[in-house]
Amino acid sequence: MLFEFRCKKCSEVTEAIVKSEIKEIECSKCGDKAKKVISAPHFHIHGFSAANGYSNKKEVKSKKD
């Protein structure tokens, strides 16, 4: 999973893909310990808006025999 880490020494914020149980990584800037921080998730739900009635409706045509 993708997490953000903040260095104790230089306050550099780094993103890293690590297992959820990892609490600290090495700071890429100064080499000191960087702790995991809680941040807002970064994702977008496609097809969900008031403009289209809160759904991604598509017209379904039935097949004729």
Summary of the structure (lengths in Angstrom):
residues: 65
radius of gyration: 21.3
end to end distance: 48.4
largest distance: 71.5
contacts: 111
relative contact order: 0.22
helix: 5%
strand: 29%
